[in-house]
Amino acid sequence: MADATVAVNTVLEEITKALSEGEKVSISDFGIFQITERAARKGINPMTKEEIDIPASKVVKFKSAKKLKEQIQ
């Protein structure tokens, strides 16, 4: 079990490293991870109803592979 934990952690570290370098990560029959940029926008503070500025940011997007979608239905 400890070997599996080390293996999974190593894979996750490599995915994180690739994404931080701007690379797209594709895992066959599973899906694609990639970084996209969100533009700055206006928002509303739900507590005060005051308009706020939301800065631009980068987010991780995941698109599942067709085979994964088929297997979970």
PDB file of N, CA, C and O in Angstrom:
ATOM      1  N   MET A   1       0.827  -1.191   0.000  1.00  0.00           N
ATOM      2  CA  MET A   1       0.000   0.000   0.000  1.00  0.00           C
ATOM      3  C   MET A   1       0.874   1.259   0.000  1.00  0.00           C
ATOM      4  O   MET A   1       0.531   2.245  -0.652  1.00  0.00           O
ATOM      5  N   ALA A   2       1.971   1.235   0.706  1.00  0.00           N
ATOM      6  CA  ALA A   2       2.860   2.395   0.751  1.00  0.00           C
ATOM      7  C   ALA A   2       3.462   2.669  -0.619  1.00  0.00           C
ATOM      8  O   ALA A   2       3.655   3.825  -0.993  1.00  0.00           O
ATOM      9  N   ASP A   3       3.765   1.597  -1.381  1.00  0.00           N
ATOM     10  CA  ASP A   3       4.309   1.772  -2.724  1.00  0.00           C
ATOM     11  C   ASP A   3       3.303   2.460  -3.640  1.00  0.00           C
ATOM     12  O   ASP A   3       3.678   3.296  -4.462  1.00  0.00           O
ATOM     13  N   ALA A   4       2.030   2.110  -3.501  1.00  0.00           N
ATOM     14  CA  ALA A   4       0.978   2.737  -4.316  1.00  0.00           C
ATOM     15  C   ALA A   4       0.858   4.216  -3.972  1.00  0.00           C
ATOM     16  O   ALA A   4       0.681   5.045  -4.865  1.00  0.00           O
ATOM     17  N   THR A   5       0.951   4.551  -2.707  1.00  0.00           N
ATOM     18  CA  THR A   5       0.876   5.948  -2.284  1.00  0.00           C
ATOM     19  C   THR A   5       2.024   6.749  -2.877  1.00  0.00           C
ATOM     20  O   THR A   5       1.819   7.862  -3.363  1.00  0.00           O
ATOM     21  N   VAL A   6       3.218   6.198  -2.841  1.00  0.00           N
ATOM     22  CA  VAL A   6       4.390   6.875  -3.410  1.00  0.00           C
ATOM     23  C   VAL A   6       4.201   7.058  -4.916  1.00  0.00           C
ATOM     24  O   VAL A   6       4.497   8.126  -5.452  1.00  0.00           O
ATOM     25  N   ALA A   7       3.718   6.036  -5.590  1.00  0.00           N
ATOM     26  CA  ALA A   7       3.513   6.109  -7.042  1.00  0.00           C
ATOM     27  C   ALA A   7       2.487   7.180  -7.406  1.00  0.00           C
ATOM     28  O   ALA A   7       2.721   7.980  -8.312  1.00  0.00           O
ATOM     29  N   VAL A   8       1.363   7.197  -6.711  1.00  0.00           N
ATOM     30  CA  VAL A   8       0.320   8.198  -6.985  1.00  0.00           C
ATOM     31  C   VAL A   8       0.841   9.602  -6.701  1.00  0.00           C
ATOM     32  O   VAL A   8       0.617  10.513  -7.498  1.00  0.00           O
ATOM     33  N   ASN A   9       1.525   9.789  -5.592  1.00  0.00           N
ATOM     34  CA  ASN A   9       2.073  11.102  -5.262  1.00  0.00           C
ATOM     35  C   ASN A   9       3.084  11.572  -6.304  1.00  0.00           C
ATOM     36  O   ASN A   9       3.124  12.755  -6.644  1.00  0.00           O
ATOM     37  N   THR A  10       3.896  10.654  -6.806  1.00  0.00           N
ATOM     38  CA  THR A  10       4.875  10.997  -7.840  1.00  0.00           C
ATOM     39  C   THR A  10       4.171  11.444  -9.119  1.00  0.00           C
ATOM     40  O   THR A  10       4.566  12.436  -9.730  1.00  0.00           O
ATOM     41  N   VAL A  11       3.149  10.728  -9.518  1.00  0.00           N
ATOM     42  CA  VAL A  11       2.391  11.097 -10.723  1.00  0.00           C
ATOM     43  C   VAL A  11       1.740  12.465 -10.542  1.00  0.00           C
ATOM     44  O   VAL A  11       1.796  13.299 -11.446  1.00  0.00           O
ATOM     45  N   LEU A  12       1.131  12.702  -9.395  1.00  0.00           N
ATOM     46  CA  LEU A  12       0.481  13.988  -9.144  1.00  0.00           C
ATOM     47  C   LEU A  12       1.484  15.133  -9.131  1.00  0.00           C
ATOM     48  O   LEU A  12       1.183  16.223  -9.617  1.00  0.00           O
ATOM     49  N   GLU A  13       2.664  14.902  -8.584  1.00  0.00           N
ATOM     50  CA  GLU A  13       3.708  15.932  -8.592  1.00  0.00           C
ATOM     51  C   GLU A  13       4.128  16.269 -10.021  1.00  0.00           C
ATOM     52  O   GLU A  13       4.333  17.437 -10.351  1.00  0.00           O
ATOM     53  N   GLU A  14       4.257  15.248 -10.868  1.00  0.00           N
ATOM     54  CA  GLU A  14       4.649  15.475 -12.261  1.00  0.00           C
ATOM     55  C   GLU A  14       3.557  16.216 -13.030  1.00  0.00           C
ATOM     56  O   GLU A  14       3.857  17.084 -13.849  1.00  0.00           O
ATOM     57  N   ILE A  15       2.304  15.881 -12.774  1.00  0.00           N
ATOM     58  CA  ILE A  15       1.194  16.599 -13.421  1.00  0.00           C
ATOM     59  C   ILE A  15       1.206  18.057 -12.990  1.00  0.00           C
ATOM     60  O   ILE A  15       1.056  18.954 -13.820  1.00  0.00           O
ATOM     61  N   THR A  16       1.382  18.297 -11.695  1.00  0.00           N
ATOM     62  CA  THR A  16       1.421  19.667 -11.172  1.00  0.00           C
ATOM     63  C   THR A  16       2.583  20.440 -11.778  1.00  0.00           C
ATOM     64  O   THR A  16       2.424  21.601 -12.155  1.00  0.00           O
ATOM     65  N   LYS A  17       3.731  19.820 -11.875  1.00  0.00           N
ATOM     66  CA  LYS A  17       4.910  20.472 -12.454  1.00  0.00           C
ATOM     67  C   LYS A  17       4.662  20.849 -13.907  1.00  0.00           C
ATOM     68  O   LYS A  17       4.965  21.968 -14.320  1.00  0.00           O
ATOM     69  N   ALA A  18       4.111  19.918 -14.684  1.00  0.00           N
ATOM     70  CA  ALA A  18       3.840  20.189 -16.100  1.00  0.00           C
ATOM     71  C   ALA A  18       2.826  21.326 -16.259  1.00  0.00           C
ATOM     72  O   ALA A  18       3.006  22.201 -17.106  1.00  0.00           O
ATOM     73  N   LEU A  19       1.777  21.316 -15.459  1.00  0.00           N
ATOM     74  CA  LEU A  19       0.768  22.376 -15.548  1.00  0.00           C
ATOM     75  C   LEU A  19       1.347  23.729 -15.176  1.00  0.00           C
ATOM     76  O   LEU A  19       1.027  24.738 -15.804  1.00  0.00           O
ATOM     77  N   SER A  20       2.201  23.757 -14.154  1.00  0.00           N
ATOM     78  CA  SER A  20       2.794  25.028 -13.732  1.00  0.00           C
ATOM     79  C   SER A  20       3.736  25.583 -14.801  1.00  0.00           C
ATOM     80  O   SER A  20       3.999  26.785 -14.833  1.00  0.00           O
ATOM     81  N   GLU A  21       4.242  24.714 -15.675  1.00  0.00           N
ATOM     82  CA  GLU A  21       5.100  25.143 -16.777  1.00  0.00           C
ATOM     83  C   GLU A  21       4.295  25.449 -18.038  1.00  0.00           C
ATOM     84  O   GLU A  21       4.867  25.711 -19.096  1.00  0.00           O
ATOM     85  N   GLY A  22       2.954  25.413 -17.921  1.00  0.00           N
ATOM     86  CA  GLY A  22       2.084  25.761 -19.038  1.00  0.00           C
ATOM     87  C   GLY A  22       1.801  24.636 -20.007  1.00  0.00           C
ATOM     88  O   GLY A  22       1.249  24.866 -21.084  1.00  0.00           O
ATOM     89  N   GLU A  23       2.169  23.427 -19.641  1.00  0.00           N
ATOM     90  CA  GLU A  23       1.946  22.282 -20.526  1.00  0.00           C
ATOM     91  C   GLU A  23       0.552  21.693 -20.318  1.00  0.00           C
ATOM     92  O   GLU A  23      -0.047  21.841 -19.254  1.00  0.00           O
ATOM     93  N   LYS A  24       0.053  21.028 -21.347  1.00  0.00           N
ATOM     94  CA  LYS A  24      -1.199  20.291 -21.258  1.00  0.00           C
ATOM     95  C   LYS A  24      -0.830  18.852 -20.908  1.00  0.00           C
ATOM     96  O   LYS A  24       0.133  18.313 -21.452  1.00  0.00           O
ATOM     97  N   VAL A  25      -1.588  18.224 -20.006  1.00  0.00           N
ATOM     98  CA  VAL A  25      -1.307  16.854 -19.587  1.00  0.00           C
ATOM     99  C   VAL A  25      -2.449  15.957 -20.057  1.00  0.00           C
ATOM    100  O   VAL A  25      -3.605  16.152 -19.682  1.00  0.00           O
ATOM    101  N   SER A  26      -2.103  14.968 -20.886  1.00  0.00           N
ATOM    102  CA  SER A  26      -3.089  14.041 -21.410  1.00  0.00           C
ATOM    103  C   SER A  26      -2.806  12.645 -20.873  1.00  0.00           C
ATOM    104  O   SER A  26      -1.684  12.149 -20.967  1.00  0.00           O
ATOM    105  N   ILE A  27      -3.833  12.020 -20.309  1.00  0.00           N
ATOM    106  CA  ILE A  27      -3.731  10.647 -19.820  1.00  0.00           C
ATOM    107  C   ILE A  27      -4.688   9.810 -20.661  1.00  0.00           C
ATOM    108  O   ILE A  27      -5.901  10.016 -20.620  1.00  0.00           O
ATOM    109  N   SER A  28      -4.141   8.870 -21.419  1.00  0.00           N
ATOM    110  CA  SER A  28      -4.941   8.066 -22.356  1.00  0.00           C
ATOM    111  C   SER A  28      -6.148   7.444 -21.668  1.00  0.00           C
ATOM    112  O   SER A  28      -6.053   6.907 -20.565  1.00  0.00           O
ATOM    113  N   ASP A  29      -7.275   7.529 -22.344  1.00  0.00           N
ATOM    114  CA  ASP A  29      -8.543   6.959 -21.892  1.00  0.00           C
ATOM    115  C   ASP A  29      -9.032   7.526 -20.557  1.00  0.00           C
ATOM    116  O   ASP A  29      -9.971   6.986 -19.971  1.00  0.00           O
ATOM    117  N   PHE A  30      -8.422   8.587 -20.073  1.00  0.00           N
ATOM    118  CA  PHE A  30      -8.857   9.223 -18.830  1.00  0.00           C
ATOM    119  C   PHE A  30      -9.281  10.659 -19.093  1.00  0.00           C
ATOM    120  O   PHE A  30     -10.427  11.023 -18.831  1.00  0.00           O
ATOM    121  N   GLY A  31      -8.358  11.491 -19.614  1.00  0.00           N
ATOM    122  CA  GLY A  31      -8.724  12.866 -19.913  1.00  0.00           C
ATOM    123  C   GLY A  31      -7.530  13.781 -20.051  1.00  0.00           C
ATOM    124  O   GLY A  31      -6.379  13.343 -20.069  1.00  0.00           O
ATOM    125  N   ILE A  32      -7.833  15.076 -20.148  1.00  0.00           N
ATOM    126  CA  ILE A  32      -6.812  16.092 -20.365  1.00  0.00           C
ATOM    127  C   ILE A  32      -6.941  17.169 -19.282  1.00  0.00           C
ATOM    128  O   ILE A  32      -8.029  17.675 -19.009  1.00  0.00           O
ATOM    129  N   PHE A  33      -5.799  17.503 -18.677  1.00  0.00           N
ATOM    130  CA  PHE A  33      -5.716  18.622 -17.740  1.00  0.00           C
ATOM    131  C   PHE A  33      -5.007  19.760 -18.462  1.00  0.00           C
ATOM    132  O   PHE A  33      -4.005  19.530 -19.139  1.00  0.00           O
ATOM    133  N   GLN A  34      -5.514  20.988 -18.329  1.00  0.00           N
ATOM    134  CA  GLN A  34      -4.817  22.130 -18.895  1.00  0.00           C
ATOM    135  C   GLN A  34      -5.164  23.394 -18.130  1.00  0.00           C
ATOM    136  O   GLN A  34      -6.197  23.477 -17.465  1.00  0.00           O
ATOM    137  N   ILE A  35      -4.278  24.376 -18.237  1.00  0.00           N
ATOM    138  CA  ILE A  35      -4.469  25.670 -17.580  1.00  0.00           C
ATOM    139  C   ILE A  35      -5.193  26.600 -18.545  1.00  0.00           C
ATOM    140  O   ILE A  35      -4.827  26.691 -19.717  1.00  0.00           O
ATOM    141  N   THR A  36      -6.207  27.282 -18.062  1.00  0.00           N
ATOM    142  CA  THR A  36      -6.867  28.325 -18.844  1.00  0.00           C
ATOM    143  C   THR A  36      -6.872  29.602 -18.020  1.00  0.00           C
ATOM    144  O   THR A  36      -6.747  29.569 -16.796  1.00  0.00           O
ATOM    145  N   GLU A  37      -7.015  30.709 -18.698  1.00  0.00           N
ATOM    146  CA  GLU A  37      -7.023  31.996 -18.009  1.00  0.00           C
ATOM    147  C   GLU A  37      -8.434  32.547 -17.948  1.00  0.00           C
ATOM    148  O   GLU A  37      -9.164  32.551 -18.939  1.00  0.00           O
ATOM    149  N   ARG A  38      -8.800  33.010 -16.768  1.00  0.00           N
ATOM    150  CA  ARG A  38     -10.078  33.696 -16.583  1.00  0.00           C
ATOM    151  C   ARG A  38      -9.813  35.190 -16.634  1.00  0.00           C
ATOM    152  O   ARG A  38      -8.877  35.686 -16.006  1.00  0.00           O
ATOM    153  N   ALA A  39     -10.627  35.892 -17.370  1.00  0.00           N
ATOM    154  CA  ALA A  39     -10.483  37.344 -17.465  1.00  0.00           C
ATOM    155  C   ALA A  39     -10.965  37.999 -16.178  1.00  0.00           C
ATOM    156  O   ALA A  39     -11.756  37.421 -15.433  1.00  0.00           O
ATOM    157  N   ALA A  40     -10.481  39.208 -15.926  1.00  0.00           N
ATOM    158  CA  ALA A  40     -10.973  39.982 -14.788  1.00  0.00           C
ATOM    159  C   ALA A  40     -12.443  40.302 -15.036  1.00  0.00           C
ATOM    160  O   ALA A  40     -12.862  40.477 -16.180  1.00  0.00           O
ATOM    161  N   ARG A  41     -13.212  40.376 -13.975  1.00  0.00           N
ATOM    162  CA  ARG A  41     -14.640  40.642 -14.128  1.00  0.00           C
ATOM    163  C   ARG A  41     -15.209  41.308 -12.892  1.00  0.00           C
ATOM    164  O   ARG A  41     -14.537  41.412 -11.865  1.00  0.00           O
ATOM    165  N   LYS A  42     -16.427  41.751 -12.993  1.00  0.00           N
ATOM    166  CA  LYS A  42     -17.143  42.335 -11.859  1.00  0.00           C
ATOM    167  C   LYS A  42     -17.958  41.241 -11.193  1.00  0.00           C
ATOM    168  O   LYS A  42     -18.435  40.319 -11.855  1.00  0.00           O
ATOM    169  N   GLY A  43     -18.115  41.345  -9.895  1.00  0.00           N
ATOM    170  CA  GLY A  43     -18.921  40.392  -9.157  1.00  0.00           C
ATOM    171  C   GLY A  43     -19.706  41.119  -8.083  1.00  0.00           C
ATOM    172  O   GLY A  43     -19.565  42.330  -7.917  1.00  0.00           O
ATOM    173  N   ILE A  44     -20.523  40.392  -7.360  1.00  0.00           N
ATOM    174  CA  ILE A  44     -21.330  40.961  -6.275  1.00  0.00           C
ATOM    175  C   ILE A  44     -21.006  40.207  -4.992  1.00  0.00           C
ATOM    176  O   ILE A  44     -21.056  38.977  -4.957  1.00  0.00           O
ATOM    177  N   ASN A  45     -20.673  40.948  -3.939  1.00  0.00           N
ATOM    178  CA  ASN A  45     -20.478  40.347  -2.626  1.00  0.00           C
ATOM    179  C   ASN A  45     -21.869  39.955  -2.117  1.00  0.00           C
ATOM    180  O   ASN A  45     -22.711  40.830  -1.914  1.00  0.00           O
ATOM    181  N   PRO A  46     -22.129  38.649  -1.906  1.00  0.00           N
ATOM    182  CA  PRO A  46     -23.474  38.229  -1.511  1.00  0.00           C
ATOM    183  C   PRO A  46     -23.893  38.720  -0.129  1.00  0.00           C
ATOM    184  O   PRO A  46     -25.087  38.817   0.157  1.00  0.00           O
ATOM    185  N   MET A  47     -22.929  39.028   0.723  1.00  0.00           N
ATOM    186  CA  MET A  47     -23.266  39.508   2.071  1.00  0.00           C
ATOM    187  C   MET A  47     -23.693  40.971   2.065  1.00  0.00           C
ATOM    188  O   MET A  47     -24.666  41.345   2.720  1.00  0.00           O
ATOM    189  N   THR A  48     -22.955  41.801   1.317  1.00  0.00           N
ATOM    190  CA  THR A  48     -23.203  43.246   1.347  1.00  0.00           C
ATOM    191  C   THR A  48     -23.903  43.758   0.097  1.00  0.00           C
ATOM    192  O   THR A  48     -24.331  44.911   0.059  1.00  0.00           O
ATOM    193  N   LYS A  49     -24.025  42.921  -0.922  1.00  0.00           N
ATOM    194  CA  LYS A  49     -24.589  43.283  -2.225  1.00  0.00           C
ATOM    195  C   LYS A  49     -23.764  44.358  -2.929  1.00  0.00           C
ATOM    196  O   LYS A  49     -24.237  45.002  -3.865  1.00  0.00           O
ATOM    197  N   GLU A  50     -22.530  44.545  -2.470  1.00  0.00           N
ATOM    198  CA  GLU A  50     -21.635  45.539  -3.044  1.00  0.00           C
ATOM    199  C   GLU A  50     -20.917  44.943  -4.257  1.00  0.00           C
ATOM    200  O   GLU A  50     -20.541  43.771  -4.251  1.00  0.00           O
ATOM    201  N   GLU A  51     -20.728  45.764  -5.302  1.00  0.00           N
ATOM    202  CA  GLU A  51     -20.011  45.311  -6.482  1.00  0.00           C
ATOM    203  C   GLU A  51     -18.519  45.254  -6.158  1.00  0.00           C
ATOM    204  O   GLU A  51     -17.968  46.154  -5.525  1.00  0.00           O
ATOM    205  N   ILE A  52     -17.871  44.157  -6.615  1.00  0.00           N
ATOM    206  CA  ILE A  52     -16.437  43.995  -6.365  1.00  0.00           C
ATOM    207  C   ILE A  52     -15.729  43.646  -7.669  1.00  0.00           C
ATOM    208  O   ILE A  52     -16.346  43.127  -8.599  1.00  0.00           O
ATOM    209  N   ASP A  53     -14.442  43.932  -7.729  1.00  0.00           N
ATOM    210  CA  ASP A  53     -13.613  43.549  -8.869  1.00  0.00           C
ATOM    211  C   ASP A  53     -12.987  42.199  -8.574  1.00  0.00           C
ATOM    212  O   ASP A  53     -12.371  42.009  -7.526  1.00  0.00           O
ATOM    213  N   ILE A  54     -13.143  41.270  -9.491  1.00  0.00           N
ATOM    214  CA  ILE A  54     -12.522  39.959  -9.376  1.00  0.00           C
ATOM    215  C   ILE A  54     -11.353  39.947 -10.348  1.00  0.00           C
ATOM    216  O   ILE A  54     -11.558  40.100 -11.552  1.00  0.00           O
ATOM    217  N   PRO A  55     -10.133  39.771  -9.856  1.00  0.00           N
ATOM    218  CA  PRO A  55      -8.960  39.837 -10.741  1.00  0.00           C
ATOM    219  C   PRO A  55      -8.872  38.638 -11.683  1.00  0.00           C
ATOM    220  O   PRO A  55      -9.483  37.595 -11.449  1.00  0.00           O
ATOM    221  N   ALA A  56      -8.102  38.811 -12.745  1.00  0.00           N
ATOM    222  CA  ALA A  56      -7.837  37.709 -13.674  1.00  0.00           C
ATOM    223  C   ALA A  56      -7.107  36.603 -12.923  1.00  0.00           C
ATOM    224  O   ALA A  56      -6.377  36.869 -11.969  1.00  0.00           O
ATOM    225  N   SER A  57      -7.308  35.364 -13.356  1.00  0.00           N
ATOM    226  CA  SER A  57      -6.648  34.246 -12.688  1.00  0.00           C
ATOM    227  C   SER A  57      -6.463  33.089 -13.665  1.00  0.00           C
ATOM    228  O   SER A  57      -7.045  33.066 -14.749  1.00  0.00           O
ATOM    229  N   LYS A  58      -5.646  32.144 -13.256  1.00  0.00           N
ATOM    230  CA  LYS A  58      -5.444  30.917 -14.020  1.00  0.00           C
ATOM    231  C   LYS A  58      -6.121  29.789 -13.254  1.00  0.00           C
ATOM    232  O   LYS A  58      -6.038  29.722 -12.027  1.00  0.00           O
ATOM    233  N   VAL A  59      -6.794  28.901 -13.989  1.00  0.00           N
ATOM    234  CA  VAL A  59      -7.468  27.765 -13.369  1.00  0.00           C
ATOM    235  C   VAL A  59      -7.146  26.487 -14.135  1.00  0.00           C
ATOM    236  O   VAL A  59      -6.823  26.529 -15.322  1.00  0.00           O
ATOM    237  N   VAL A  60      -7.236  25.361 -13.452  1.00  0.00           N
ATOM    238  CA  VAL A  60      -7.031  24.063 -14.087  1.00  0.00           C
ATOM    239  C   VAL A  60      -8.385  23.566 -14.585  1.00  0.00           C
ATOM    240  O   VAL A  60      -9.368  23.544 -13.843  1.00  0.00           O
ATOM    241  N   LYS A  61      -8.417  23.170 -15.851  1.00  0.00           N
ATOM    242  CA  LYS A  61      -9.628  22.598 -16.430  1.00  0.00           C
ATOM    243  C   LYS A  61      -9.344  21.130 -16.742  1.00  0.00           C
ATOM    244  O   LYS A  61      -8.219  20.765 -17.084  1.00  0.00           O
ATOM    245  N   PHE A  62     -10.372  20.296 -16.619  1.00  0.00           N
ATOM    246  CA  PHE A  62     -10.249  18.879 -16.938  1.00  0.00           C
ATOM    247  C   PHE A  62     -11.341  18.504 -17.923  1.00  0.00           C
ATOM    248  O   PHE A  62     -12.515  18.811 -17.713  1.00  0.00           O
ATOM    249  N   LYS A  63     -10.945  17.836 -18.998  1.00  0.00           N
ATOM    250  CA  LYS A  63     -11.908  17.321 -19.966  1.00  0.00           C
ATOM    251  C   LYS A  63     -11.745  15.812 -19.992  1.00  0.00           C
ATOM    252  O   LYS A  63     -10.685  15.292 -20.339  1.00  0.00           O
ATOM    253  N   SER A  64     -12.810  15.117 -19.620  1.00  0.00           N
ATOM    254  CA  SER A  64     -12.712  13.658 -19.563  1.00  0.00           C
ATOM    255  C   SER A  64     -12.719  13.061 -20.963  1.00  0.00           C
ATOM    256  O   SER A  64     -13.323  13.599 -21.890  1.00  0.00           O
ATOM    257  N   ALA A  65     -12.032  11.939 -21.085  1.00  0.00           N
ATOM    258  CA  ALA A  65     -11.959  11.217 -22.354  1.00  0.00           C
ATOM    259  C   ALA A  65     -13.281  10.508 -22.621  1.00  0.00           C
ATOM    260  O   ALA A  65     -14.039  10.208 -21.699  1.00  0.00           O
ATOM    261  N   LYS A  66     -13.540  10.249 -23.884  1.00  0.00           N
ATOM    262  CA  LYS A  66     -14.778   9.577 -24.280  1.00  0.00           C
ATOM    263  C   LYS A  66     -14.919   8.224 -23.575  1.00  0.00           C
ATOM    264  O   LYS A  66     -16.003   7.870 -23.111  1.00  0.00           O
ATOM    265  N   LYS A  67     -13.825   7.477 -23.498  1.00  0.00           N
ATOM    266  CA  LYS A  67     -13.882   6.146 -22.871  1.00  0.00           C
ATOM    267  C   LYS A  67     -14.260   6.250 -21.394  1.00  0.00           C
ATOM    268  O   LYS A  67     -15.032   5.427 -20.901  1.00  0.00           O
ATOM    269  N   LEU A  68     -13.735   7.236 -20.686  1.00  0.00           N
ATOM    270  CA  LEU A  68     -14.082   7.433 -19.275  1.00  0.00           C
ATOM    271  C   LEU A  68     -15.565   7.771 -19.141  1.00  0.00           C
ATOM    272  O   LEU A  68     -16.249   7.230 -18.272  1.00  0.00           O
ATOM    273  N   LYS A  69     -16.059   8.657 -19.989  1.00  0.00           N
ATOM    274  CA  LYS A  69     -17.482   9.032 -19.951  1.00  0.00           C
ATOM    275  C   LYS A  69     -18.366   7.812 -20.152  1.00  0.00           C
ATOM    276  O   LYS A  69     -19.365   7.627 -19.458  1.00  0.00           O
ATOM    277  N   GLU A  70     -17.980   6.984 -21.114  1.00  0.00           N
ATOM    278  CA  GLU A  70     -18.779   5.783 -21.402  1.00  0.00           C
ATOM    279  C   GLU A  70     -18.780   4.809 -20.234  1.00  0.00           C
ATOM    280  O   GLU A  70     -19.798   4.171 -19.965  1.00  0.00           O
ATOM    281  N   GLN A  71     -17.663   4.685 -19.538  1.00  0.00           N
ATOM    282  CA  GLN A  71     -17.563   3.726 -18.448  1.00  0.00           C
ATOM    283  C   GLN A  71     -18.332   4.148 -17.202  1.00  0.00           C
ATOM    284  O   GLN A  71     -18.697   3.297 -16.390  1.00  0.00           O
ATOM    285  N   ILE A  72     -18.582   5.427 -17.037  1.00  0.00           N
ATOM    286  CA  ILE A  72     -19.261   5.859 -15.810  1.00  0.00           C
ATOM    287  C   ILE A  72     -20.766   6.028 -16.004  1.00  0.00           C
ATOM    288  O   ILE A  72     -21.479   6.376 -15.062  1.00  0.00           O
ATOM    289  N   GLN A  73     -21.241   5.789 -17.198  1.00  0.00           N
ATOM    290  CA  GLN A  73     -22.690   5.908 -17.440  1.00  0.00           C
ATOM    291  C   GLN A  73     -23.401   4.624 -17.180  1.00  0.00           C
ATOM    292  O   GLN A  73     -24.620   4.551 -17.335  1.00  0.00           O
TER     293      GLN A  73
END
